[in-house]
Each structure stands twice: as structure tokens, then as C-alpha cells.
Amino acid sequence: MASFAPSKILVIGGTGIIGKYITASLLRAKPAFDQVILFTSANTVATKGELLEKWKSEGLSIIVGNFESDSDVAAAFAGVDTVISALGRSVLHHQIRLLQLAEDSGTVQWFLPSEFGTDIEHNDKSPNEPPHQNKLKVRKYVREHIKRLKVTYVVTGPYFDMWVNTQPGVEITGGFVPDKKEAYLIDDGNTKVGFCTMWDVGKFVVATLRNPQESFGKALKVQSFVVTPNEVLAEYEKQTGSEWKVTRTSLTDIRNLEAKLLAEGKPASISLRRIWAEGGTLYAKNDNELLGLGPEDLDSLEVGVKKALAGGWKKDTF
Ligand SMILES: NC(=O)c1ccc[n+]([C@@H]2O[C@H](COP(=O)([O-])OP(=O)(O)OC[C@H]3O[C@@H](n4cnc5c(N)ncnc54)[C@H](OP(=O)(O)O)[C@@H]3O)[C@@H](O)[C@H]2O)c1
């Protein structure tokens, strides 16, 4: 494996929320990878035709199949050396079978499971965090059963582009409302958070593929910038030239709301926001340098806020 360099790369979930940034970044990487292949569902082909046509004109190959079908997946893996999964949260458990099929394929050498988020092994509380459970099962499977394949997890922390938005009904869990110049911060807003912008996630995935030996077997911690929510607020105030109305909610109140929502079976986002506010994205040192990326290569807080004020990630085109 000393001279291994990924050349035939298969992306699963590559038209999803973060998958689009990853696929587009792989297609436009310089120097180009020999082949970028999307394994996708018939439903995506029917609903995202325009995007797929554009990407085909940029060199994307497309295999249509069902990731729950062993024969479809085995056929897609034939001849592929690197697999990147960007499958969504609700289907993460299927990756165990995908890893098994990749291990058995004989050709796949490297697998990047769908992580692209919070560090699920950050501290002694991590094993019990509700949103981490499916990703932890994937890592356990890899530790116990994967012998031949190399595996790398790209741990990006929260996407700044999404973190800045409040969630309707639970605004107090954090975010900014540009139309009203309102900010919702947890506690005193002075605990730093390590963010990635969504385009930088694509950049970090490409950089990972360029550095196989440094990346094999690791959970790489990558970050565009590390700032406090108060610094984000100050940047919004600077760029809009006005003072914003701030609502601060204690971590205790957030934890109480989280317990209530979890008891009602509500989704994981509040737990993640609480983890981020507790310092769950912070490290003595991240792996940016290991991948050869410095601040000049990455988005800044200023760029992130400017984009959010211009309408945010939903306006991105690929
Ligand atoms: N750091 C953050 O702030 C953050 C935010 C969001 C997500 N994430 C992480 O990013 C990763 C990808 O999440 P995402 O939100 O980008 O994924 P997503 O858009 O929900 O789904 C990605 C792809 O997975 C396939 N898929 C998803 N749900 C499916 C279902 N129920 N049935 C069949 N196929 C399904 C589809 O691909 P095909 O149709 O092509 O098969 C879809 O395009 C996850 O690990 C998630 O935890 C992190």
C-alpha cells in the first residue's frame, strides 16, 4: 500500500446535503482523479436529472442501483479502489454491509464512511450520546471485522453554514435571524466551536485522498475556523453595521429542553447543539496541517457570515 493513490473513486450518497459538496469537489480537483463514479438510486436519477447531466459533462460516471442490494453494490465496487459514503443519518446502519462488501471486493482498498460531523469519540460521555449511536456501531464493526480495507473518518464538526440558522420552534438552541437582526446564544457565548464550511468539507475530503498514508486508520479532525459564538455575533454586527438583539439561554435550560424533546422522540439536532456548546469540537491540535491545508486555503469567519447574509448554503449551486 506504500504507493497507493486513489484513482477510481465511488461516492455513495453523493447528491445529498453534504454529498453534493464532496462530489463537486472531487470532480473539480486538480490534478484530476482518474475516475469519479456516483452510485445512486433510481429516485435520485428521476429527481435530480439536471444536476447529474451537468456533472456527467464534467466527467462523472453514474451507476444506478440500490445500496440495500448486495448484487448492485458488489457490481458497483468492481474495479473501484476508494469508496466514500455520504449516506444520510437515517440509513447509516447500512454501511456495515457496505463495508463488508468492500472488504470482500478484492479491489476496494480505502473506505471513508459517512461521518462529516461531530467527533463521536471525543470524551467519556461520547459513547452515550444519542446522535452518535449509529456511527459508533460502524466504527465498532470496523475495529472488530475489517482486516484488509483501510478506513478513514473525516470529522468536520458542525457546518458553519447550517449552525448559523435557527430552527423554527427551538430558536433558543442557537442561531442568527438576519431579517430581524436577532441572535440566540447558549450560555455566555464564550466557548469556542470548531466549524467547517460546507465547501471546505469537500476540500478536506480531496485533501484526505491526496494523503493516504497520513490518513489511513484515522479519524481526522478538520476545521475551517475555531471561534466563539460571541465572535460570530460581532462579525454579524460588523457586516450589518448595527447592534443585534441577543437572547441567551443557559446550558442547563438547553439540557432540560433536550431531555424533554428526546422523551418525545424528537430528532438529534438539539443534542448536537448542546455538545458543540459544551466544547465537543475542541482539540489541542487539529489535522489540517497533516493534510497540508492552512488558513489561507480555507474559508474564514468573515466569508462564512458574508455568505449567510447573502442567503446561505441553500443558494449554492453545483
Ligand atoms: N456536521 C454537520 O453539521 C452535519 C449536518 C448534516 C449532516 N451531517 C452528516 O453528513 C452525513 C450525510 O448527511 P446528509 O444530511 O448530507 O445526508 P442526506 O442528504 O440525508 O442523504 C444523503 C444520501 O443518502 C441517500 N439516502 C438518504 N436517506 C435515504 C433513505 N431514507 N433511503 C434511501 N436513501 C437515502 C440518498 O442518496 P441516493 O439517492 O443517491 O441513494 C441521499 O442523497 C451524515 O453522516 C450526517 O451525520 C453533518
The ligand as an SDF file (V2000), in Angstrom:
LIG
                    3D

 48 52  0  0  0  0  0  0  0  0999 V2000
  -21.6700   18.5000   10.5730 N   0  0  0  0  0  0  0  0  0  0  0  0
  -22.9180   18.8480   10.3540 C   0  0  0  0  0  0  0  0  0  0  0  0
  -23.3450   19.9570   10.7180 O   0  0  0  0  0  0  0  0  0  0  0  0
  -23.7990   17.8900    9.5870 C   0  0  0  0  0  0  0  0  0  0  0  0
  -25.0190   18.3260    9.0890 C   0  0  0  0  0  0  0  0  0  0  0  0
  -25.7710   17.4260    8.3130 C   0  0  0  0  0  0  0  0  0  0  0  0
  -25.2900   16.1390    8.0870 C   0  0  0  0  0  0  0  0  0  0  0  0
  -24.1030   15.7500    8.6080 N   0  0  0  0  0  0  0  0  0  0  0  0
  -23.5850   14.3850    8.3770 C   0  0  0  0  0  0  0  0  0  0  0  0
  -23.3290   14.2330    6.9750 O   0  0  0  0  0  0  0  0  0  0  0  0
  -23.5990   12.8890    6.5750 C   0  0  0  0  0  0  0  0  0  0  0  0
  -24.5450   12.9250    5.3780 C   0  0  0  0  0  0  0  0  0  0  0  0
  -25.7800   13.5170    5.7860 O   0  0  0  0  0  0  0  0  0  0  0  0
  -26.7020   14.3320    4.7760 P   0  0  0  0  0  0  0  0  0  0  0  0
  -27.6660   15.1060    5.6210 O   0  0  0  0  0  0  0  0  0  0  0  0
  -25.8500   15.0210    3.7990 O   0  0  0  0  0  0  0  0  0  0  0  0
  -27.4620   13.1470    4.0560 O   0  0  0  0  0  0  0  0  0  0  0  0
  -28.8350   13.1940    3.2250 P   0  0  0  0  0  0  0  0  0  0  0  0
  -28.8310   14.3750    2.3460 O   0  0  0  0  0  0  0  0  0  0  0  0
  -29.9920   12.9990    4.1520 O   0  0  0  0  0  0  0  0  0  0  0  0
  -28.7300   11.8360    2.3850 O   0  0  0  0  0  0  0  0  0  0  0  0
  -27.6240   11.5570    1.5560 C   0  0  0  0  0  0  0  0  0  0  0  0
  -27.9940   10.4780    0.5360 C   0  0  0  0  0  0  0  0  0  0  0  0
  -28.2450    9.2330    1.1850 O   0  0  0  0  0  0  0  0  0  0  0  0
  -29.2360    8.5220    0.4610 C   0  0  0  0  0  0  0  0  0  0  0  0
  -30.3660    8.3840    1.4070 N   0  0  0  0  0  0  0  0  0  0  0  0
  -30.6010    9.1420    2.4770 C   0  0  0  0  0  0  0  0  0  0  0  0
  -31.6940    8.7610    3.1580 N   0  0  0  0  0  0  0  0  0  0  0  0
  -32.1630    7.7290    2.4980 C   0  0  0  0  0  0  0  0  0  0  0  0
  -33.2690    6.8850    2.7080 C   0  0  0  0  0  0  0  0  0  0  0  0
  -34.0870    7.0320    3.7560 N   0  0  0  0  0  0  0  0  0  0  0  0
  -33.4720    5.9100    1.8220 N   0  0  0  0  0  0  0  0  0  0  0  0
  -32.6510    5.7620    0.7790 C   0  0  0  0  0  0  0  0  0  0  0  0
  -31.5760    6.5420    0.5380 N   0  0  0  0  0  0  0  0  0  0  0  0
  -31.3330    7.5050    1.4010 C   0  0  0  0  0  0  0  0  0  0  0  0
  -29.5980    9.3620   -0.7670 C   0  0  0  0  0  0  0  0  0  0  0  0
  -28.7200    9.0430   -1.8130 O   0  0  0  0  0  0  0  0  0  0  0  0
  -29.1270    8.3220   -3.1940 P   0  0  0  0  0  0  0  0  0  0  0  0
  -30.4950    8.7130   -3.5880 O   0  0  0  0  0  0  0  0  0  0  0  0
  -28.0870    8.7970   -4.1500 O   0  0  0  0  0  0  0  0  0  0  0  0
  -29.0000    6.8530   -2.9240 O   0  0  0  0  0  0  0  0  0  0  0  0
  -29.2430   10.7450   -0.2670 C   0  0  0  0  0  0  0  0  0  0  0  0
  -28.9970   11.6600   -1.2830 O   0  0  0  0  0  0  0  0  0  0  0  0
  -24.1720   12.1710    7.7930 C   0  0  0  0  0  0  0  0  0  0  0  0
  -23.1800   11.3720    8.3810 O   0  0  0  0  0  0  0  0  0  0  0  0
  -24.5870   13.3020    8.7210 C   0  0  0  0  0  0  0  0  0  0  0  0
  -24.4970   12.9590   10.0940 O   0  0  0  0  0  0  0  0  0  0  0  0
  -23.3420   16.6050    9.3390 C   0  0  0  0  0  0  0  0  0  0  0  0
  1  2  1  0
  2  3  2  0
  2  4  1  0
  4  5  1  0
  4 48  2  0
  5  6  2  0
  6  7  1  0
  7  8  2  0
  8  9  1  0
  8 48  1  0
  9 10  1  0
  9 46  1  0
 10 11  1  0
 11 12  1  0
 11 44  1  0
 12 13  1  0
 13 14  1  0
 14 15  2  0
 14 16  1  0
 14 17  1  0
 17 18  1  0
 18 19  2  0
 18 20  1  0
 18 21  1  0
 21 22  1  0
 22 23  1  0
 23 24  1  0
 23 42  1  0
 24 25  1  0
 25 26  1  0
 25 36  1  0
 26 27  1  0
 26 35  1  0
 27 28  2  0
 28 29  1  0
 29 30  1  0
 29 35  2  0
 30 31  1  0
 30 32  2  0
 32 33  1  0
 33 34  2  0
 34 35  1  0
 36 37  1  0
 36 42  1  0
 37 38  1  0
 38 39  2  0
 38 40  1  0
 38 41  1  0
 42 43  1  0
 44 45  1  0
 44 46  1  0
 46 47  1  0
M  CHG  2   8   1  16  -1
M  END
$$$$
